[in-house]
Amino acid sequence: MAVSDDLGFLAHPLETVPGGDSEKAAARIAELVRLRRIEHLIVGLPLHRNGEEGAAVGRVREFVKILRPLLPEALAIHEVDEHRTTVSAMEKLHAAGRNAKNSKGIIDMAAAVEILQSWLDARAGMV
């Protein structure tokens, strides 16, 4: 997960929520949403390179169906294409001196930062 600064300009890593148990993951995300008073939840959709949806997108949407009832009604959920975010995150980590071996624990957070930052930039008209 990633969060933005108070002004909504910059995305920052928050934590990696393990996805092995969907119910636990949804509960943790809902807890973070409440604790941080989050108003917008950005969900990355793993679209194919050509923009088409595959089975992975269906799994994400099924997870959101589990998560939605745990969230405040006023919270807006936005779907964004997460294509290339992991690659982009890995490139930035590599440029910062990290390699695949010492980035395992943070690659998901770094990808979440990429997803959120792309949404923030689009919302601000920067993309």
C-alpha positions in Angstrom: 0.0 0.0 0.0 1.0 3.6 -0.5 -0.5 6.9 0.7 -0.2 10.5 -0.5 1.0 13.5 1.4 -1.6 15.7 2.9 -1.7 17.9 -0.2 -2.2 14.9 -2.5 0.9 15.6 -4.6 3.4 12.8 -3.7 2.9 9.1 -3.0 4.8 7.4 -0.3 5.1 3.7 0.7 3.0 2.6 3.6 3.2 -1.2 4.0 2.8 -4.5 2.2 -0.4 -6.3 3.0 0.0 -10.0 2.4 -2.6 -11.3 0.0 -2.6 -15.0 0.8 -5.7 -14.7 3.0 -8.2 -12.4 1.3 -10.3 -11.9 4.4 -7.3 -10.9 6.5 -5.9 -8.6 3.8 -9.3 -6.9 3.4 -9.5 -6.4 7.1 -6.0 -4.9 7.3 -6.7 -2.5 4.4 -10.0 -1.4 5.9 -8.2 -0.8 9.2 -5.6 1.4 7.5 -8.3 3.3 5.6 -10.1 4.1 8.9 -6.9 4.9 10.8 -5.6 7.2 8.1 -9.0 8.6 7.1 -8.4 7.7 3.5 -11.0 9.2 1.1 -9.9 7.6 -2.2 -8.7 4.0 -2.6 -6.8 3.4 -5.8 -6.9 -0.2 -7.1 -4.4 -1.3 -9.7 -5.7 -3.5 -12.5 -3.2 -5.8 -14.1 -4.3 -5.2 -17.7 -2.6 -6.8 -20.6 -0.2 -4.7 -22.7 -3.0 -4.1 -25.2 -5.3 -2.9 -22.5 -7.5 -5.9 -22.4 -8.6 -7.6 -19.2 -7.5 -11.1 -18.2 -8.2 -13.4 -15.4 -6.0 -11.4 -13.0 -8.3 -8.4 -13.3 -11.2 -10.7 -12.3 -9.4 -11.7 -9.2 -8.7 -8.1 -8.2 -12.4 -7.2 -8.7 -13.4 -10.3 -6.6 -11.1 -9.0 -3.8 -12.7 -5.5 -4.0 -16.1 -7.2 -3.5 -14.8 -8.6 -0.3 -13.2 -5.3 0.7 -16.0 -2.9 -0.2 -18.4 -3.8 2.7 -15.6 -3.1 5.2 -15.0 0.4 4.0 -16.8 3.7 4.7 -19.6 4.3 2.3 -18.2 7.7 1.3 -14.9 6.2 0.2 -14.4 6.4 -3.5 -12.7 3.4 -5.2 -10.8 4.1 -8.4 -9.4 1.5 -10.8 -6.2 2.3 -12.7 -4.1 0.3 -15.1 -1.0 -1.0 -13.2 0.7 -2.2 -16.4 4.5 -1.7 -16.0 4.3 -0.4 -12.5 6.4 -3.2 -11.1 8.9 -2.8 -13.9 9.0 0.9 -13.3 9.4 0.5 -9.5 12.2 -2.0 -10.0 14.0 0.3 -12.4 13.8 3.1 -9.8 15.0 0.8 -7.0 17.9 -0.3 -9.2 18.8 3.3 -9.9 18.9 3.8 -6.2 21.3 1.0 -5.7 18.9 -1.8 -4.9 18.9 -5.2 -6.7 16.2 -7.8 -7.0 17.5 -9.7 -4.1 17.5 -6.8 -1.6 14.3 -5.4 -3.0 12.0 -8.4 -2.4 10.4 -6.9 0.7 9.7 -3.5 -0.8 8.9 -4.1 -4.5 5.1 -4.3 -3.9 5.2 -1.1 -1.9 7.3 0.6 -4.6 4.8 -0.6 -7.2 1.9 0.8 -5.1 3.7 4.1 -5.0 3.9 4.1 -8.8 0.2 3.3 -9.1 -0.9 6.0 -6.7 1.5 8.6 -8.1 0.1 7.9 -11.6 -3.4 8.5 -10.3 -2.4 11.7 -8.4 -0.6 13.0 -11.5 -3.6 12.3 -13.7 -6.0 13.9 -11.2 -3.8 17.0 -11.2 -3.7 17.1 -15.0 0.0 16.3 -15.2 -0.4 13.2 -17.4 
